[in-house]
Amino acid sequence: MDCRSCLSGLDHCHGTLVVHENGDPECTAPCADIDEARHRLLVTCAELDGGCRCAVEVGAGEPAGVS
């Protein structure tokens, strides 16, 4: 299966852009430019299955996974 954006020569990324609680974006693929316009998939870290290292557990006051 060929990527239409690749075939068209459009600047894009095949990864998913994850926007963290503090607003910082992170791409799931090696990506030189994390602009939202280059990413077809965008999620917040709260939407990640299993959570995110930056998400704060309600009432705990510490990032998830910190003991």
HELIX and SHEET records of a PDB file:
HELIX    1   1 ARG A    4  SER A    8  1                                   5    
HELIX    2   2 GLU A   36  ARG A   38  5                                   3    
HELIX    3   3 CYS A   45  GLU A   47  5                                   3    
SHEET    1   A 3 PRO A  25  CYS A  27  0                                        
SHEET    2   A 3 CYS A  13  VAL A  19 -1                                        
SHEET    3   A 3 HIS A  39  THR A  44  1                                        
END                                                                             
